[in-house]
């Protein structure tokens, strides 16, 4: 908009030039003609948001806002959040039905073959079906969507932390591939759960929806010259809006999986950390998780299903009584599981590291990894079947719970097969139950614990989209059930072993994820008995305290470090004590220091020199002072616009010798008083575009965050971690440019200092 100061003087010459795109108005008596003020656009209606895309506004310079602000219409943000919630409900509905009917068919046909041809043939059939499903999943991941191997939680956590996501991670292609492969992984029988991939699916869906609806509001055309414009996206605003919606998508995923909207919100709160949690996110997440849960109920009701068939939830509370005499045992067991989960995490990371080293030596890597993944699926089915054969058949009790018969006669069940040849959430429900005391003996739980522990650790490093949330709950539940059943059998305790299973699951889960409040709430809601809250909180406190003494970070955080993903801890690392901003500066090549009006080949050289380090921010200098910061995306968009203009434009009737455009020069002759306005009209030559001057001052951030070189490292770190800054200019006390510190560079410096320490 053209702004006018008192007395008729131009407050912004560039804005006035834009207001008269057809030709400059002649001044009258040394004063310019007033330009009409463009009216502010009205807030969009719901129909506008759903059916119309606003045109990118045309400006002379980019506009910038504070970090952690998006300035998008409130209605637009609600449309994105609710669309994500409904979409996640639909995805979960399809996934649940496909997994249920596939597993039911798989186990039914296995049981019929066992009854007709013996246990060996039934196990071979089980292995054959699992291998076929595993082949389909491995093929999709390795040849179609390589980034869908694993849970995806480390990448999601880094994005929510404020770092840029990996290229092509949140795409429509990966979204559909992850949905399909997550279903296949559970049907194949890998020792995984749906939590990690489902949270990533929710984040991916939210990102795609945000890109579709929010991007048109964040684009602006910037005129680089009278004949060249470039389309610029306000990356900071888009990133902040998208991170809010990604968190909503993750919360909806956890809310569906455990039938706990508040649990989903609290889970994402601990994943993000309070320092990066926007104020507006809380209410949006509450509404979105509620809508997602209600839509899930409605969809399941349409096919005569209930949510209790698919989640760990006791609709009728059973016996969960405990006494003061159980508390010392709870404490001892939780402390021991804190040690167990610490070694469990270390073993998974070590197995993953060794597997990656081995896979790197394979000549035909994709075929080798696919073969290993499929063979491991066969091993999982084989081990589960063989361990189940070691159990003694038992008569079906009066609890009414569903067990797996496997090799047993009619009216009997195999207790180990009920825990291993079953879905993880079904096994956890059996362990948590207080009405099936005596139906799962301690030896059965011990066998299942050892087998599942080994299989879960051995899975690390394979491209299987699975989560370890339910898997660690199952491991802790197995150990707790074994402990409670053994102590009850020898007469040391009177509490049912289901209580010990709940305590064990809480201890194992909190140690693996290094979460506290979310684990307590989710586990307590799973058993539908808030009277057990004190012992669950006690278990979590003891196990987490022991685990943190042994492991500084949880499994996801360790994976972030090993993958080299950009993640900034909320608290200042101790190894930064005594450091200064000068010591933490990025290693900046000379080519990356750009001028205010840079030549095209200089910009290309800056991008090429920093391609390997993926630098996203470049300083713009004028003399020895820094006048702004420009991003890689803005530079790339500018070069693309120049190339497009050069390849499509024809010589103008107003072109000078050699075809160079001279409209700017003509207007300068008409208005000599504009020569001192600072408005650069250097022509972007069509035939000499490599020597064209690019006015970077129009697409840069002219007010970068600036610090002196003596600033202490911990103080600087806190500004990046809590204030949301992505780059800072380092200057001397007299204002001379010293260097730049980017978020990625600060992360690398902190990790390097940690290794040196």
N, C-alpha and C positions, 0 to 999 in steps of 0.2 A: 504493500500500500504506500502511496505517496504521502509523506508527512510534511507539513508546512509550518515553518516557524513564524513568529511575529514579524511584521514588516514585509512579508512576502518573500523572504530569502529561502532558498532551497535547503532543507535540512538533510536531504539524502539525494544527491545528484543521480546516483545509479537508479534509485526507485523512480525518479522523475523520467529518466530515459525509458524505463520499462513501461511507464504509463502512456508513452507516446510511441508505440512500436512502428507506426507507419511512417514517421518522419518527425524530426524535431521541430517544435514550434518556435517561431522566430521571437526573440525577446522584444519587449516593448519598453522603451525608455530605460534600457539596461536591466529590466526585470522580466523574468520569464512568465509566460502565461500560466495561470493555475491549471493543474491537472486534476481530473476527477478522481476522487478517492474511491477505491474499489470497496464495495460493501463486504463485511465479514460474512462468511458462509453460515447458514443456519445449521443447528444441530440436526444430524440425520434422524429420520424416522426409522421404524423397524423395517418398512418396505424398502427404504433406501439401502439399509444395511444388507438385506437379503438379495436384492435384485439389481442394485446399481453400484457401480464402482466410480468413486469421485475422480475427476481428472486431476492429474498432478498439477499443482500450481506452478506458475512461472515466476522466478525470482532472479535477481542479479547476483546474490550471494547466499550461501547456505545459512540456515538458522540452526542454532544449537540450544539445548536446554540442559538443566542440571542432570547429573547422573541419577539413576534410579527413578526416573519419571518417564511416563509415556504420553501423557496429554491426549489420549484417545477418548472418544465419546464413551460415556458410561454405558450407554445402551449397547454399543458395539462390543465392549468387554463382556457384558452379560450374555450376548448372543453367542460369543465364542465359548464361554464357560458352559452354558447349557447345551450347546451343540456337542461339545466334548463329552458331557455327562451322558446324554442320550446315546451318542455313538458308542461309548464304552459299555453301556448297558446292552446294546445290541451285539457287540463283539463278544461280550461275556456269555450272553445267551446262546449264541451259535457255538462257541467253544465248549460250553458245558454239555450241550446236547450231543455234539460230535464225540467228545471224549467219553461220555457215559455210554452211548450206544456202541461205540467201537470196543471199549473195554468189556462191556457186557457180552458182546458177540465173541470176543477173543477168549474170555474165561469160560463161557458156556461151551464153546466148541472144544476147548482143551479138556473140560470135565467130561464131555461125552466120549472123547477119544480115550481118556484114561479109563472110564468105565467099560469101554468096549475092547480096547486093545492093550491096556496096561499103562503103567506110569511112564515107562520109557518113551513110548510113542506120543503120549500126551506132552511130555517135556520137549520132544523134538518138534512137535507142531507149534508149541508155544515159542520156541526159539525161532522157528521158521517165520512165523507171523511177525515177531518183533524185528527180525533182521530185514524183512521186506519194508516195514515201516521206517526203520532206521536208514535204509538206502535212499528212500524218498526224501527224508529230512536232510541227510548229508549232501545229497545232490543239489537241493535247493540252496543250501547255505554256501557250499563251496563254489558252485558255478553260476549262481544267480544273485545271491545277496551275501557276500562274505562278511559284512559287518553285523550279521544277525547271529553269529556264533557267540554263545555265552549269554549272560543275563542282560547285559547292557546297562546295568546300574552304575558302574563307575563312570561311564560317559555321561549319563543323565545327571549324576551328582556333580560332575565338573561343570556342566552347562548351568545348572541351578546355582552353582557357586559364583558364577559371573564370568567364566571363561568361554571362549568360542568353542562351539561343538565341532567335532571332526567333520571334514567335508563329506557331504552325502550321507550323513548318519540319519537324520530325520527326513526321510523321503517317503513318498507314497509307495514306492517299490519295496523299501525295507519294512514299511508298515504291514503290507499284506504278507510279505515273506515271513515276518516274525509271528504273525497270527497263525499261519499254517504250520510253521516248524515247531512252535510251542505246543500245538495240538499233537503233532506227530511225536515229539519227544515224550510226552506223557503217555501216549498210546503205546509207544515202543517199550516202555518199562524202565527207562533210565531212572536212577535214584535222585530225582529232582522234583521240584514243585513248580507251580505256575506263577509265583509271586514276582520274581525278578523280571521275567519277560513281560508279564502283564503290566507292571508299572512302566516299563519302557514303551509298551504299546500305547498306554495312556498318554505318556509324554509325546510320543511321535504323532499321535492323532491330534493332540492339542497344538503342536507345532504346525502341522499341515493346515489345520483350520485357521489358526492365527495368520499364517502366511496368505491364505486365500482372502480373508476378510479385512485384515489390518494393513496389509502392504499398500493398498491404494491410498491410504490416508497418510503414508509416510514417505511418499515419493514427491520430488520437486524437480522441475526443469531449471537448470542454471545456465544462463547465457554466458558463454565464454567469450564470444565476440558477436558482432552483428550477424554473422552467418553460421555460427556453430553453437549448439546447445548440448548439454549432457544431462541425463536423468540420474539424479542422486537420491539414494535412500538414506534416511536418518537411522543409522544402525543402532545407536544407543537407545532410542525410543522403541524400536522394534524389538531389541533384545530384552528390554525390561518388560514390555507387554507380553512377550512370548514366554518369558520365564514364569510369570504369574500363571499363565494358562497351562504351562507344562506341569507346574506344581499341582494345579487343580486336576489335571489328567491322572497324575500319579496317585493323588488322594482318592479319586474315584475308583481306581483299580484296587487298592487295598480295601476300600469300603465294600466292594462287591465280594472279594475273595473271602472275607471273614465276617461279612454281614454286620459291619460296625462302621458307620459313617464317621463317628468321632475318632475311632481308632485309625482310620485312613488319614484324617487330618493331622493327628498327632504324629503318625509315622513320617509324613512328609515334613512336618515341623522339625523333627530331629534329624532328618536327612539334610535339610537345608541349613540348619542352625539359626538361632534367633537373630544373629547379626545381618543375615541376608533375607529375612522374612519381611516382605512388604506388609504394611498395615492393612491395605485393602484385601489382601489375599485371604485372611481369616474368614470373613463373611462370605466371600465368593466360594471358598472351599466348602463351607458348611452347607450352603444352598446346593452346590453342585453334587456333593456326595449324597445329600438327601434325595435329590431328583434322580440320581443314578440308581440308588437303591430301590426307590419306588417303581421306577421303570422296569428294573430287573424283576421285581415281584410280579408286575403286570404281565410281562412277557412269559414268565414261567407259568403263571396261572392260565394263560391262553392254551397251554399244552398239558394242562392238568398236572403240573409239577409244583413242588414247593422248594424254597431256598434251602431248607434244612437237609434236603437230600444231597446237597453239593458242598456244604460248608461244615467246618468244625464248630458245632453249636449244639448244646444240650437243651432242647426245647422244654424238657421236663427235668428240673434240677434233681440230682440224685444225692446219695450220701457222700458228703465231702467234710465230715466232721474230723477234727483233729484236737489234740490236747497239748498241754504244756510240755509233757514228756516227749512229744515229737519234735519240739523246736530245736534242741541240740543236734538231733539227727539231721534236721533240715539244714542247719548251718554247716555241719560237716560235709554233707553231700553236696551242697552248693559250692563250698570251697573246693572240693575235689573236682567238680565239674568245671569250675573256673580254670583249673589246670588242664583238664582234658580238652576243653574247647580251645585253649591257647595252643596246645600241640596239634589239635585238629586243624586249626587255621594255618599253622606253620607247615604241616605236612601237605595240605592242599596247595600252598604256594610253591613248595619245593617240587612236588610232582608236576605242577604246571610248568615250572622253569625247566626241569629235565626233559619234559615232553617237547617243549618248544625247541630246545637244543637238538633233540633227536629229529624232529620234523624238519629242521633247517637243513639236515644232511640228505634228505630224501631227494632223489633225482626228479621223480615225477611227484611233486609235493601234493597236489590235489588228490591224485589217486591214492597215494600213500596215506594221507590223513583220512580220506573217506573210508579206506579199508580198515584202518585202526578204529575209527568210530563205530563202524558196523560190527566189527569183531567184539568190541567192548560191550555193545548191546547184547550180543549173544552170550558173553560171559556173565552179564548181569542176570539174564534169564536162567542160565545154567546153574550159577551159584545159588540163586534163590530157590530153585527146585531141589538141588542136592541138599542144602541145609534144611529144607522143609522135611525131607525124608528122614532126618535124624529125630524128629519129634514123634511123640506118642499120640495116637488118636485119642480124643476125649469125647464123651457123650455131650450133646448139646444141652446147655443148662437152661435155667429159667429166666435169664436176662432178656431174651428176645432179640439180642443183637445178631447181626449177620456175620457169620464166619465163613471161611473157605474150606470146603471139604477135601479137595485135592486127592490124596491117595486113601482116604478113609471111607468107611462104609456109610450107607444111609443112616442118618440120625447121629452121625459123629462129625467132628471137624478136626482140622490140623491147626494147632495154635500158632506154629511158626509160619506156615503158609498164609494164615490169616493176617500176619504182620508184614510178610515180604511179598507174596504173590497177590498184591492188592494195591490200591492207590494210597498215597501217603496220607491224605486227609482221612480216609476210612480207617487206616491203622491208628492214627492219632486219636480218633473218636473212641476206638476200642480201649486204648490205653488210659484215656482220661475218665472213662466211665467208672462210677462208684457202685454200679449194680451188678457187675460181673466179677466180683471177688471170687477167686478160686478157679476161674475159667482160663486165666492166663498165668501160668506158674512162672516162678523166677527163672528156671532153666530155659524156658521158651523165650523169655524176654532177653536173656543173656545171649543166646545163640543169634537171635535176630539183631541185637545190638552190634555184635562183632562183625556179622556179615554186612550189615548196612553201612557201618563205619568204614570198612575197607572199600566197599563199592563206591561210596560217596567221595572218599579221598582219591581213589583211582580215576574218577571222572574228570578231575581238574585238567584243564588245558585242551580238552576236546571241544570241537565246535558244536556244542549241544545247548540250545536255548532253554536253560532251566535255572531256577532259583534255589537257594539253599535255606530259605526262611522256614518252610514246612519241613525240609529235610533235617535241619538242626533241631526243630521241635520234636520230630520223631525220634532222633537219637537221644535227646534228653529224656523224653517220655519213656523210652525203652529202658534206659539206665535207672530212672526213678522207679518204674514199675518193678523192675528186678529187685531193687533194694527194698522197697516196701513189702513185696511178696515174701522175700527171704526173712526179713525181720518179723513179719507177722507169723510166718510158719514156725519160727523158733520161739515165739511168744514174747518178744521184746516190745512190740508196739501193738496197739489196738486199732489204729486208723487204717482205713482201706488203702490198698496199694494205689488206687487211682489218684489219691491226694499226692502221693510221692511222685507219680508220673507228672502231675501238673507242676510241682516244684522243680523237678528235674528238667522239664521242657523249658521253663522260664530261665533257669540258670544257664542252660546250654545256648539258648537263643540270644540272651542278652550279651553273653560273652562273644559270640560270633559276630553279631551286628554292632556291639558296643552301644546299645540303646537301653534306656531304662523305662521311661514313662510309657512309651508306645508298647513295649513288651508286656508290661503289667496290664495295661488296659485291654490289649488284644487277647491275652491268655485268660484273663478273668471273664471277658465276654464269651470266650469259647466255651467255658464250663457253665456259664449262666449262673454264677453263684458268687456274689460280692463278699460273702463272709470269708472267703479264702484269700481276699486281697492282702491282709497283713503278712501271711506267710509267703505269698508271691513277691511282695515288695522286699521282704527279708532275703529271699533267695536271690533276687536280682541284685540287691545291694552287695551281698557277700561275693557272689560269683563275679560281678563286674569289677569289684575292688581287687580281687585276686588276679583276674585276667589282665587288668591294666598294669599291674605290677610286672607281668611277664611280657605282654604285647602292648606296645605303645599305641598301636592303631588296630582298627578292626579289619576284617577281611577285605571289604570294598576299598578302604583307604590304602591298604597294602597293594592291592591290584592297581590302583591309580598311580602309585609310585613306580611300580615295576613296569607298567605300560608307558610311563613318561607322560601321563596326561596332565594338563595344567589345572592345578587345584591349589587354592590359597587357604591355608588353615585360618580358622577364626581367631585363634590366639597367637600372639607373637612368639615365634620359636626362640628358645633361649640362646641359640647359636648366633642370633643377630645382635645380642648385647655387645656394645662396644664398637659396632660398625657405624658407618656414616653413609649419607646419600652418595657421596663421591665414590665410595668403594662398591656400591651396589648398582652403579650405572651399567647399562647395556653396552656390549661391544658393538660400536656403530661404525660401519665402513664409511669412508668419505663420500662414496656415491649416494649414500642414503640421506645426506644432508642436502636438501633442496633449496633452491632460490625462490623468491616470491614470484618471479616470472621465469619459469624454467623452460628450457628447450625440450622438445619431444624426446630426443635421444637421451637426455639426462634423466627424465622420468623412467624411461625404459631401463636404463642402466641401474637406477635405484631399485627397481622391482626385481631385476635379475640378480643383483648382488645379494639380496636378502631373501631369495626364494627358498633356499634350504632351511633357513631358520624361521620361516613363516612369519616374518615381521609384519605387523598390522598397522603400526604408527610410525610416521616419519616427521622429523622437525623441518619447519620452513624458516629459513634464516634470511636476515637482511643485515649484512655486515657481520658483526660479532654478536648480534642479538637474535633471539628466537621470537618470531612474531606469530607463530601458530603451529598446530599439529594437523597433519592430513593423513587419512587412512589409506590403506592399500586398495580397498574397494572403490574409494573415490578416484584414486589415480587410474585404476583399471577402467572405470566407467568413462573417464575423460579420454583416455587413449582410444577406447572403442568408438566413442562418438566422433573423434577426429578422423579415425580410419574410415568410418562409414561416410562421413561428409566428403572426404577426399576421393573415395571411390565412386560416389554418386553425383557429386556436384559438377556442373558444367560451367565454363567461363561466363562471367556475368557481363552484361553490357557496360557496367561501370568498372570493369576490371582494368587494372593498369597493365603495364608491360609484363609479359610472361604470364598473364592470367591472374595475377594477385588481386585480391578483392580490395577495393579502395573506397568502399562506402564510408567506412569509419573516418578515413582521411578527409573525404568530402564534407562530412558533418563537422569535423573539427575546424575546417576552413570557414564554415558558416557560423560556428560558435567559438570564436577564439577564446572567450572567457572560460571555456571548459578545460583548457589545457592544464590548468593548475588544480583541477578537481581531484586528481589521483585516480581517475577512471581510465584504465589502460585499454586502448583500442588497437593494440598491435595486431596486424593482420595475420590470420592463419592461412598461409599460402597454400594453394592447391597443389602446385608442382614442387614446392620446396617444403613440404609439411614436416620433414625431419628437423628443419631449422625453425619450426613454428614456435612462438612463445606461448606457453600455457599459463594463464593467470590463476595460479594456485591459490591466491589469496581469496578467491571467490568460493572455493570449495573446501577451505580449511577451517579448523576451529581457531578463531582469532584470540581466544582467551584461555589458553591452556593452563592447567594446574602447574604452578611454578614453585619450586623450593630451592633453598640455598644448599650448597654442597656440604655444609657442616651439619645438616639436620641429622639427628640420631636415627639409626636404622629402625629400632622398634617403633618410634613415632611415625616414621614414613610408612612402615608396614601396616600400621593400624589405619592409616588414611586409605590405603588400597583395599584392605580387607573389610572395612566397615563403612567407608564413605562411597564406595563404588567407583573410584577412579580407575581408569584403564591405562593412563600414561601421565607422566609428570616430567616437566622440563627442569633440569638441574642447572643452576646459574651460580656465578660467583656473587660475592656480596655487592659488587659493583654492577651486577646485571649482565655480565658476559656469559655467553652460552658455554656450558661445560659438557653437557650430554643429555641423555634421555633415559628414563626408567619406565619400562612398560610392565604390565601385569605379568606377562609371560617371562620377561627378563628377571623380575623380582622372584618369581617362583624358582627359576633355574639357579639364581644366586643363593637362595635359602637352602635348596637341596645340596648345592655344592659345598656350602659351609657346614651343613650337617654331616656330609661324608668326611670332610676334613676333621671335624670334631670326633 
